Each structure stands twice: as structure tokens, then as C-alpha cells.
């Protein structure tokens, strides 16, 4: 999160991928990876990745919020 919040998207993405190598169904890592894709204007990848996070955990409203933002973009 520290890298992501400070705008170091490549570092954040690398760490999210490392988490997903250990646990492919880590909803928060999927969600945040999707957010990084959106921040880099890779909105199709963002939508797909955030949808994967929602499939794992449908109870986090922030996932839906960010999915909506990526879809709109």
C-alpha cells in the first residue's frame, strides 16, 4: 500500500503479483492490482481484475465503486 499511495505503481504492481503467486484468490491484491491498471489507463485489464476480486469477495463495496469507475473510463 505504501508504494501505491506514493504513486510508485510499478513497485505496487510487482508486490500485488507476488501476493497473487502465493494466493491467486487474494481479493484485496486483485482489487488493488485492478486499481493500478485503471490508474495507468488500462481499463479493460482493470475491469477484468476487479471483477475477479468481486468473485472472491462480494461483500466489499469499494470493489464495486472502483469497478464502476473503471467501466466508466
PLY file of the C-alpha trace (Angstrom):
ply
format ascii 1.0
element vertex 73
property float x
property float y
property float z
element edge 72
property int vertex1
property int vertex2
end_header
0.00 0.00 0.00
2.86 2.38 0.78
4.16 2.17 -2.80
0.69 2.51 -4.25
-0.22 5.51 -2.12
3.02 7.27 -3.01
2.42 6.77 -6.74
5.03 4.04 -7.22
2.66 1.96 -9.33
5.27 -0.39 -10.80
6.53 -1.35 -7.34
2.98 -1.77 -6.05
2.01 -3.91 -9.05
5.07 -6.11 -8.57
4.11 -6.73 -4.94
0.46 -7.44 -5.82
1.65 -10.02 -8.36
3.91 -11.61 -5.73
0.94 -11.90 -3.36
-1.16 -13.45 -6.12
1.55 -16.02 -6.86
1.13 -17.24 -3.28
-2.66 -16.86 -3.17
-4.34 -16.45 -6.57
-7.62 -15.64 -4.81
-6.40 -12.78 -2.61
-9.28 -10.37 -3.14
-7.54 -7.25 -1.88
-4.47 -7.84 -4.06
-6.70 -8.42 -7.09
-8.67 -5.26 -6.35
-5.62 -3.09 -5.85
-3.94 -4.52 -8.93
-7.06 -3.56 -10.86
-6.87 -0.07 -9.44
-3.25 0.25 -10.62
-4.34 -0.83 -14.10
-7.01 1.88 -14.09
-4.50 4.47 -12.92
-2.37 3.58 -15.96
-5.41 3.82 -18.26
-5.51 0.06 -18.84
-9.21 -0.02 -18.11
-10.07 -3.34 -19.73
-7.48 -5.06 -17.54
-8.75 -3.05 -14.57
-12.34 -4.19 -15.09
-11.33 -7.82 -15.53
-9.12 -7.83 -12.44
-11.57 -6.03 -10.18
-14.31 -8.43 -11.31
-12.04 -11.30 -10.20
-11.75 -9.63 -6.78
-15.55 -9.37 -6.56
-15.91 -13.04 -7.49
-13.74 -13.89 -4.49
-15.40 -11.46 -2.06
-18.72 -9.90 -3.00
-19.05 -8.02 0.30
-16.64 -5.10 -0.23
-18.42 -2.02 -1.53
-15.15 -0.33 -2.54
-14.59 -3.06 -5.15
-17.89 -2.17 -6.83
-17.13 1.53 -6.63
-13.78 1.10 -8.37
-15.29 -1.31 -10.89
-17.80 1.36 -11.80
-15.07 3.96 -12.21
-13.02 1.65 -14.45
-16.09 0.74 -16.53
-16.97 4.39 -16.98
-13.43 5.21 -18.10
0 1
1 2
2 3
3 4
4 5
5 6
6 7
7 8
8 9
9 10
10 11
11 12
12 13
13 14
14 15
15 16
16 17
17 18
18 19
19 20
20 21
21 22
22 23
23 24
24 25
25 26
26 27
27 28
28 29
29 30
30 31
31 32
32 33
33 34
34 35
35 36
36 37
37 38
38 39
39 40
40 41
41 42
42 43
43 44
44 45
45 46
46 47
47 48
48 49
49 50
50 51
51 52
52 53
53 54
54 55
55 56
56 57
57 58
58 59
59 60
60 61
61 62
62 63
63 64
64 65
65 66
66 67
67 68
68 69
69 70
70 71
71 72
